[in-house]
Amino acid sequence: MTIDLTRRTLLQLAGVTSLAMAAAAAARAEGNPQGGGPTYASRTPMRIGMVTLRVRNLDTVADYYRDVIGLTVMERSATAAKLGTAGITLLVLEARPDAAIEPSTAAGLYHTAFLMPTRKDLARWLVHAASHRVKLSGFADHLVSESVYLDDPEGNGIEVYADRDPSQWQWSEGSVKMATDELNIPDLLSLTNTRVPDYAKAPDGLRVGHMHLRVGDLAQAESFYHGTVGLDPTRKRNGAAFLSSGRYHHHLGMNVWQSQGAGQRADSTTGLAWFSLVMTKQELLAAQEERLRKSGVKVTALSDGLEAVDPWGTRVRLLKI
C-alpha cells in the first residue's frame, strides 16, 4: 500500500474527497467554524486517569476498543470490561443493556482522547485503521497536536492524537494557540511502512490525554472545573473552553455546541459514567477536597480519593496514585 493509496483510503474512510474537507470535519468536531509529548501530560500536578462508560452491548464495544484502539482486555465479565495498556486501566465499560442511547444534545461525553506516546505511533495506528477499514469522522492539525476522530459503535466520540513537543506550543497572555488545519497525512505516514501494518496493540505509553465534555452552560462549567476543581484555563473560543494542569494545552475541553441549556443527565442512559483526575501529592488532594467542600459541591469519600458531581450529573473522581 503506497502513501498515496493510504491517503486516499483514509479520505474515503472519513467520507470526504480532500484534505480540506477532512479538516472541515475535524473543525466541526472541535467546534471551529473556520475550519508536547505524552510524558509532559503525565508530569503535570493533575492529569486524566481513566474513563468509565455505560454501554448497551458490552461485547461489541469492548471488542471495538480492543481491535481498533488496541487496548488490552484486562478483565471481562457479563457486566463489565476493564481495558488498558501495560497493566494500567484506561477504560472501564459497564453493561447497561436496557439503557437508552444518550442524545447528542445532552450534557456528557463529547470524546475521550487517547494520546499516543510518539508521532510515529500515531502513524502506525493510522495505517492500522486504514487496513481495517475503520470509519473515521475527521482528522486535523491543531498546532499543539495532530488528531484523528472517530466514534465507537454506540456513538461515544474518540480522538486519537499525538502531541507536538511543548517547545513548539505558542502561548500568549496565558492562552495557547490552537487551530484546526489540514493534517499532513503524507508527512505523518512517512514515519512508518504503509505496506506492512505493524500496530498489533496499543503502545505501553498510551494514555487518556484529555477529556472533552458537552455541558449546558459554559460559565457554569468553568466555575466548577476551574473555580472548584482547580484546572487552569488555557483557551476559550466559539462556545468552548479548555483547561489544564501544569500548562498542558488541555486536559479538559468543554463545549455547548449541541448542548446549550442541557439539564441533568439521566443515569439510565448510555455514555460517560465518570472520569478521574489523578495526582501524586497527598497535600494537593487534601487541598482539592477542602476547596470542593467549601464550594458546597456534593462530595463522596472514596478509599483512594473523592468523587464530585458537576452541575449536569457527570461524576469526576480526584484520586491519589
C-alpha positions in Angstrom: 0.0 0.0 0.0 1.6 3.3 -1.1 1.4 6.5 0.8 -0.9 8.0 -1.8 -3.2 5.0 -1.7 -3.3 5.1 2.1 -4.1 8.8 1.9 -7.0 8.1 -0.5 -8.2 5.3 1.7 -8.2 7.5 4.8 -10.1 10.2 2.9 -12.6 7.6 1.9 -13.0 6.3 5.4 -13.6 9.8 6.6 -16.3 10.2 3.9 -14.5 13.1 2.1 -12.6 13.7 -1.1 -10.0 16.2 0.0 -7.8 17.2 3.0 -9.7 20.4 3.2 -12.9 18.6 3.7 -11.3 16.3 6.3 -10.1 19.4 8.2 -13.6 20.9 8.0 -15.0 17.7 9.5 -12.4 17.9 12.3 -13.3 21.6 12.7 -16.8 20.5 13.4 -15.6 18.0 15.9 -13.7 20.8 17.6 -16.3 23.5 17.1 -14.1 25.7 14.9 -16.4 27.3 12.3 -13.4 28.3 10.2 -12.3 25.5 9.9 4.4 18.2 23.7 4.8 14.7 24.3 2.6 12.5 26.5 5.3 12.4 29.2 4.6 16.1 29.6 0.9 15.5 30.0 1.6 12.9 32.7 4.1 15.1 34.6 1.6 17.8 35.5 0.2 18.1 39.1 -3.1 16.6 37.9 -3.8 14.5 34.8 -6.5 12.3 33.4 -6.5 8.8 34.8 -9.3 6.6 33.4 -12.8 6.7 31.9 -15.9 4.7 32.7 -18.7 4.4 30.1 -22.1 2.9 30.3 -22.8 0.8 27.2 -25.7 -1.3 25.9 -23.7 -4.0 24.1 -20.7 -4.8 26.2 -19.1 -7.3 23.9 -19.4 -5.2 20.7 -17.9 -2.0 22.4 -15.2 -3.9 24.2 -14.1 -5.6 21.0 -14.0 -2.2 19.3 -11.6 -0.7 21.8 -9.5 -3.8 21.7 -9.4 -4.2 17.9 -9.5 -0.5 16.8 -7.6 1.3 19.5 -5.5 -1.7 20.5 -6.3 -1.7 24.2 -5.8 -4.9 26.2 -8.8 -6.5 27.8 -7.6 -6.9 31.3 -10.8 -8.2 32.9 -14.1 -9.2 31.4 -17.4 -10.4 32.8 -21.1 -10.4 31.8 -21.5 -7.0 33.4 -18.2 -5.1 32.8 -14.9 -5.0 31.0 -11.7 -3.3 32.0 -9.2 -2.3 29.3 -5.8 -0.6 29.3 -2.1 -0.8 28.4 0.9 -2.2 30.3 -1.3 -3.2 33.2 -2.8 0.3 33.6 -6.5 0.7 33.4 -7.6 3.4 31.0 -11.2 2.4 30.2 -14.0 0.6 32.1 -17.2 -0.4 30.3 -20.3 -1.1 32.3 -23.1 -3.2 30.7 -26.4 -1.4 30.6 -28.4 -3.5 28.0 -31.7 -1.7 28.7 -30.3 1.8 28.6 -31.4 4.4 26.1 -28.6 5.9 23.9 -27.7 9.3 25.4 -28.7 12.1 22.9 -26.0 14.3 21.5 -27.9 17.3 22.8 -27.5 16.2 26.4 -24.6 17.1 28.7 -22.0 14.3 28.9 -19.1 12.9 26.8 -18.0 14.7 23.6 -14.9 12.5 23.2 -12.3 10.5 25.0 -8.8 11.4 23.7 -6.2 8.7 23.5 -2.7 10.2 23.5 0.0 8.3 21.6 3.5 8.3 23.0 5.0 9.5 19.7 4.1 10.8 16.3 5.3 7.5 14.8 2.9 5.6 17.0 0.1 7.8 15.6 1.3 7.0 12.0 1.4 3.3 12.8 -2.1 3.4 14.2 -3.4 5.3 11.2 -2.1 2.6 8.8 -3.8 0.1 11.1 -7.1 2.0 10.9 -6.9 2.2 7.1 -6.1 -1.5 6.7 -9.1 -2.5 8.9 -11.4 0.0 7.1 -12.2 1.8 10.3 -14.7 4.6 9.7 -13.2 7.9 10.6 -15.0 11.2 11.2 -12.2 13.7 10.6 -8.5 14.5 11.1 -6.6 17.7 11.6 -3.5 19.6 12.7 -4.3 21.5 15.9 -0.8 23.1 16.1 -0.1 21.7 19.6 -1.1 18.2 18.3 -2.2 16.1 15.4 -5.6 14.3 15.7 -7.8 11.7 14.2 -11.5 11.5 15.1 -13.9 8.5 15.1 -16.9 7.1 17.1 -17.3 3.8 18.8 -20.3 1.6 17.9 -22.6 3.4 20.3 -21.7 6.9 19.3 -19.2 7.7 22.0 -16.6 10.1 20.5 -13.0 9.2 20.3 -9.9 11.2 19.4 -6.5 9.5 18.8 -3.7 12.1 18.8 0.0 12.8 19.2 1.4 15.9 20.8 4.0 18.2 19.3 6.9 19.0 21.6 5.8 21.6 24.2 8.6 23.8 23.0 6.6 24.3 19.8 3.4 25.4 21.6 2.7 29.1 21.3 1.4 30.9 24.4 0.3 34.5 24.7 -1.1 36.0 27.9 -2.0 32.6 29.4 -3.7 31.3 26.2 -2.2 28.6 24.0 -2.6 28.9 20.2 -4.6 26.1 18.7 -6.2 25.7 15.3 -7.9 23.1 13.1 -5.7 23.0 10.0 -5.3 20.2 7.4 -3.4 17.2 8.7 -0.3 16.5 6.5 -1.0 12.8 6.0 1.9 12.0 3.7 4.4 13.6 6.1 2.8 11.6 9.0 2.8 8.4 7.1 6.5 8.8 6.0 7.4 7.8 9.6 6.2 4.2 9.0 5.9 1.4 6.5 2.5 1.8 4.9 2.7 -1.5 3.1 3.0 -3.6 6.3 0.7 -2.6 9.2 2.6 -3.3 12.4 0.2 -1.9 15.0 -0.7 -5.2 16.9 -1.7 -3.4 20.1 -1.6 0.0 21.8 1.9 1.0 22.9 2.6 0.8 26.6 2.8 4.5 26.9 -0.7 5.2 25.5 -2.8 7.3 28.0 -6.0 9.2 28.1 -4.5 12.6 27.3 -7.7 14.7 27.7 -11.4 14.5 28.1 -13.9 16.7 26.1 -17.3 17.2 27.6 -20.7 18.5 26.5 -22.0 20.9 29.1 -25.2 23.0 29.4 -23.6 26.3 30.2 -20.0 27.4 29.7 -19.8 29.9 32.6 -21.2 27.3 35.0 -18.8 24.7 33.7 -15.8 27.0 34.1 -17.0 27.8 37.6 -17.0 24.1 38.5 -13.9 22.8 36.7 -11.8 25.9 37.2 -13.1 27.6 40.3 -13.9 24.4 42.2 -11.8 21.5 40.8 -8.8 23.8 40.1 -7.9 23.3 36.5 -6.4 26.4 34.8 -7.9 28.0 31.7 -5.7 27.7 28.6 -8.0 28.8 25.8 -11.6 29.9 25.2 -13.4 30.4 21.9 -16.6 29.7 20.0 -18.7 28.2 22.8 -15.8 26.1 24.1 -13.3 26.3 26.9 -10.1 24.4 27.5 -8.4 23.8 30.9 -5.4 22.0 32.1 -2.9 21.4 34.9 0.7 22.5 34.7 0.4 24.3 31.4 -0.5 21.3 29.3 -2.5 22.6 26.3 -5.7 21.0 27.8 -6.6 18.1 30.0 -10.2 19.1 29.7 -12.3 20.5 26.9 -15.9 21.7 27.3 -18.4 22.9 24.8 -22.1 24.0 24.4 -22.2 23.5 20.6 -25.1 21.0 20.8 -25.9 21.0 24.5 -26.6 24.7 25.4 -29.2 24.7 28.1 -29.0 21.0 28.8 -30.3 19.8 32.1 -29.4 17.0 34.4 -28.2 13.8 32.8 -30.1 10.6 33.2 -28.2 7.7 34.9 -30.5 5.4 32.9 -28.8 6.3 29.6 -25.5 5.2 28.0 -22.4 7.4 27.9 -19.9 8.7 30.4 -20.4 7.5 33.9 -17.3 9.1 35.4 -13.7 10.0 34.7 -10.8 10.6 37.0 -8.2 13.2 37.6 -5.1 11.7 39.4 -2.3 13.3 41.3 0.7 12.1 43.2 0.8 14.5 46.1 -1.5 13.9 49.1 -1.4 17.6 50.0 -2.8 18.5 46.6 -5.7 16.1 47.1 -6.3 17.5 50.5 -6.4 21.0 49.1 -8.8 19.9 46.4 -11.1 18.3 49.0 -11.2 21.4 51.1 -12.0 23.6 48.0 -14.8 21.3 46.9 -16.4 21.1 50.4 -16.3 24.9 50.8 -18.0 25.3 47.5 -20.9 23.3 48.6 -20.4 20.7 45.9 -21.6 17.2 46.7 -18.5 15.2 47.6 -18.3 11.4 48.3 -15.3 9.9 50.0 -13.6 7.0 48.3 -10.8 4.7 49.5 -8.3 6.4 47.3 -9.7 9.9 47.0 -13.1 11.5 46.5 -15.8 12.0 43.9 -17.6 15.2 43.0 -20.6 15.7 40.7 -20.6 18.5 38.1 -23.7 20.7 37.5 -25.1 18.2 35.0 -24.5 15.0 36.9 -21.2 13.9 35.4 -19.0 12.5 38.1 -15.3 13.3 38.4 -13.1 11.4 40.7 -10.0 13.0 42.2 -7.6 10.3 43.1 -4.1 9.9 44.6 -1.8 7.5 42.8 
